[in-house]
Every structure is written in C-alpha cells, then in structure tokens.
Amino acid sequence: MTNTARPVHNPSMPNLLPDIVSADLFTKLAQPTLTAEDGLTLRPWVHGDAPAVRIAYQDPEIQAWHCRSIDTEEEAHQFIDRWRTGWREAAAAQWAVVDGEQVVGRVGFRYMAPAEGEAEVAYWTMPGHRGQRIAPRALTTLIAWAFDDIGFHRLALVHSVRNSASCRVAQATGFTLEGTQRSACAHTDGWHDMHLHALINPR
Ligand SMILES: CC(C)(COP(=O)(O)OP(=O)(O)OC[C@H]1O[C@@H](n2cnc3c(N)ncnc32)[C@H](O)[C@@H]1OP(=O)(O)O)[C@@H](O)C(=O)NCCC(=O)NCCS
C-alpha cells in the first residue's frame, strides 16, 4: 500500500495530452472474468463471497499488511460493495481469485488513474493457500490484461520493506525495484519504509 500523492485530473482544464486509457472501458463495460495459469480464475467479487472476505481479514498477516480487519459479514458486504463501485467509477478494480468455487485470494488495482495510464496493484492470498504461487499467477494474468487489453502504461507495486513475501511476488512477476520511500506508510506498529516497484508496458 502507498500514500503517494497524485495530481488530481481536472476534466474542466485544457489537457495537452489525450487520455492514455479511456475511463469508458470501466464505466461503460462489465468487469471481465480472466483465466490464469493452472486452473485459477479471476472474477468480479459477488456478495456470496462475504464469508471468505471476513475470514481473510481476520488473518493476522492480512490485518498487519493491509491495516484493517473485517469482523462481521455485514462489513464484508460493505467492502464488496466498495470494490464493485470502484470499477464503475474507474477508480479501482478488484477480482476474487478462485480455484473452482473456492476463493483463494484477491488481486486488483487499489488505485487507478486511466487518464494517466497508471494503476497500483494489490493482492493477498487466503491463509492456508500461501506458498503455491497463487499471487504471482493471478498478478501475471492481471498484468497481461492491463497492458494488452486495456493499455495501461505503468503499474506500481508498493509494500513495506518488512514484507519479504510480497517483495518475492514483485520479483516473480517482473517488477523493477525503483527505490525505498522513507517512513511512507503508517502501520499498526508505526511508520514503515516502503519499497516502490514498477512495471512499464513494453509496447
Ligand atoms: C504476500 C502473499 C500475497 C504471497 O502470496 P502467495 O500466493 O503465497 O505467493 P507465493 O506462493 O509466490 O509465495 C511468495 C513468498 O511467500 C513466502 N511463503 C512461501 N510459503 C509461505 C507460506 N506457507 N506462508 C507464508 N509465506 C510463504 C515465500 O517467501 C515465498 O517466496 P519464494 O517464492 O521465494 O518461496 C501472501 O503471503 C499474503 O497474502 N500475505 C499476507 C498479505 C500481504 O502481505 N499482502 C501483500 C501486501 S503488499
């Protein structure tokens, strides 16, 4: 996660560049289902996933790195609503990573700025399913879609320097480490330095 400040895109001011990615791709089209390697599928979150989302955010690792808990299914439903709204507003995009019917993870863009051609990825894997390359497989699929089908130019990936498992995901999916943001993100145990990784669309 990051707190990188971004300039606000103001549609009422003359822009010398065309939008890199049209927001219509999100606001006017349905969120697609994407097929990943080895039987994994990325599909939009549905309200039936609320029990899995609550279990995920009861996990101490997810709480530590994503700085939130979800204690009731009602809160999980609200969270799923926010994830679905993010797509309709072209502000974020979240997928459930499923193996058959089972939710095994989450991947998506916690932030995206289509006009600037940039998005920031986020992910977690359900406790009990880690160490099976679920996050890298899902993220590889998301990257291919974002670059080839949507036309994003740059994807950022930001994690605490103390989260070595997340750094391994960044390395496994081809992100380049661009630097360390000092004391950049508050966690429940204080401020953490953050690794900024990025991947540029090769096209
Ligand atoms: C980080 C995370 C998404 C990785 O997902 P994953 O599907 O387990 O990914 P991988 O299988 O490629 O494992 C990545 C690394 O996790 C570590 N790992 C392996 N097995 C593990 C296990 N059973 N439990 C925890 N970590 C494990 C290893 O360091 C591995 O690196 P390696 O490729 O050098 O072996 C997952 O550990 C997770 O959900 N953590 C909690 C939430 C989080 O950190 N989100 C990211 C915030 S930026």
Ligand as a Chemical Component Dictionary entry (heavy atoms), coordinates in Angstrom:
data_LIG
# 
_chem_comp.id                   LIG 
_chem_comp.type                 NON-POLYMER 
_chem_comp.pdbx_formal_charge   0 
_chem_comp.three_letter_code    LIG 
# 
loop_
_chem_comp_atom.comp_id 
_chem_comp_atom.atom_id 
_chem_comp_atom.alt_atom_id 
_chem_comp_atom.type_symbol 
_chem_comp_atom.charge 
_chem_comp_atom.model_Cartn_x 
_chem_comp_atom.model_Cartn_y 
_chem_comp_atom.model_Cartn_z 
_chem_comp_atom.pdbx_ordinal 
LIG C1  C1  C 0 2.417  -11.963 0.064  1  
LIG C2  C2  C 0 1.427  -13.022 -0.390 2  
LIG C3  C3  C 0 0.311  -12.338 -1.192 3  
LIG C4  C4  C 0 2.143  -14.034 -1.304 4  
LIG O1  O1  O 0 1.154  -14.870 -1.892 5  
LIG P1  P1  P 0 1.441  -16.400 -2.302 6  
LIG O2  O2  O 0 0.289  -16.803 -3.131 7  
LIG O3  O3  O 0 1.745  -17.192 -1.103 8  
LIG O4  O4  O 0 2.755  -16.233 -3.207 9  
LIG P2  P2  P 0 3.974  -17.284 -3.381 10 
LIG O5  O5  O 0 3.491  -18.689 -3.280 11 
LIG O6  O6  O 0 4.692  -16.886 -4.611 12 
LIG O7  O7  O 0 4.913  -17.003 -2.154 13 
LIG C5  C5  C 0 5.638  -15.780 -2.070 14 
LIG C6  C6  C 0 6.612  -15.877 -0.927 15 
LIG O8  O8  O 0 5.886  -16.134 0.277  16 
LIG C7  C7  C 0 6.696  -16.933 1.155  17 
LIG N1  N1  N 0 5.938  -18.149 1.506  18 
LIG C8  C8  C 0 6.023  -19.374 0.976  19 
LIG N2  N2  N 0 5.185  -20.216 1.597  20 
LIG C9  C9  C 0 4.543  -19.491 2.526  21 
LIG C10 C10 C 0 3.556  -19.803 3.481  22 
LIG N3  N3  N 0 3.051  -21.037 3.606  23 
LIG N4  N4  N 0 3.106  -18.805 4.290  24 
LIG C11 C11 C 0 3.598  -17.558 4.172  25 
LIG N5  N5  N 0 4.549  -17.208 3.268  26 
LIG C12 C12 C 0 5.018  -18.181 2.461  27 
LIG C13 C13 C 0 7.958  -17.237 0.463  28 
LIG O9  O9  O 0 8.918  -16.273 0.854  29 
LIG C14 C14 C 0 7.596  -17.024 -0.998 30 
LIG O10 O10 O 0 8.717  -16.639 -1.729 31 
LIG P3  P3  P 0 9.570  -17.731 -2.600 32 
LIG O11 O11 O 0 8.958  -17.641 -3.972 33 
LIG O12 O12 O 0 10.937 -17.214 -2.546 34 
LIG O13 O13 O 0 9.376  -19.087 -1.991 35 
LIG C15 C15 C 0 0.824  -13.802 0.818  36 
LIG O14 O14 O 0 1.888  -14.262 1.633  37 
LIG C16 C16 C 0 -0.140 -12.968 1.644  38 
LIG O15 O15 O 0 -1.328 -12.916 1.340  39 
LIG N6  N6  N 0 0.384  -12.329 2.700  40 
LIG C17 C17 C 0 -0.457 -11.502 3.591  41 
LIG C18 C18 C 0 -0.997 -10.249 2.889  42 
LIG C19 C19 C 0 0.072  -9.491  2.143  43 
LIG O16 O16 O 0 1.238  -9.459  2.527  44 
LIG N7  N7  N 0 -0.337 -8.817  1.048  45 
LIG C20 C20 C 0 0.543  -8.005  0.256  46 
LIG C21 C21 C 0 0.601  -6.612  0.829  47 
LIG S1  S1  S 0 1.710  -5.574  -0.111 48 
# 
loop_
_chem_comp_bond.comp_id 
_chem_comp_bond.atom_id_1 
_chem_comp_bond.atom_id_2 
_chem_comp_bond.value_order 
_chem_comp_bond.pdbx_ordinal 
LIG C1  C2  SING 1  
LIG C2  C3  SING 2  
LIG C2  C4  SING 3  
LIG C2  C15 SING 4  
LIG C4  O1  SING 5  
LIG O1  P1  SING 6  
LIG P1  O2  DOUB 7  
LIG P1  O3  SING 8  
LIG P1  O4  SING 9  
LIG O4  P2  SING 10 
LIG P2  O5  DOUB 11 
LIG P2  O6  SING 12 
LIG P2  O7  SING 13 
LIG O7  C5  SING 14 
LIG C5  C6  SING 15 
LIG C6  O8  SING 16 
LIG C6  C14 SING 17 
LIG O8  C7  SING 18 
LIG C7  N1  SING 19 
LIG C7  C13 SING 20 
LIG N1  C8  SING 21 
LIG N1  C12 SING 22 
LIG C8  N2  DOUB 23 
LIG N2  C9  SING 24 
LIG C9  C10 SING 25 
LIG C9  C12 DOUB 26 
LIG C10 N3  SING 27 
LIG C10 N4  DOUB 28 
LIG N4  C11 SING 29 
LIG C11 N5  DOUB 30 
LIG N5  C12 SING 31 
LIG C13 O9  SING 32 
LIG C13 C14 SING 33 
LIG C14 O10 SING 34 
LIG O10 P3  SING 35 
LIG P3  O11 DOUB 36 
LIG P3  O12 SING 37 
LIG P3  O13 SING 38 
LIG C15 O14 SING 39 
LIG C15 C16 SING 40 
LIG C16 O15 DOUB 41 
LIG C16 N6  SING 42 
LIG N6  C17 SING 43 
LIG C17 C18 SING 44 
LIG C18 C19 SING 45 
LIG C19 O16 DOUB 46 
LIG C19 N7  SING 47 
LIG N7  C20 SING 48 
LIG C20 C21 SING 49 
LIG C21 S1  SING 50 
# 
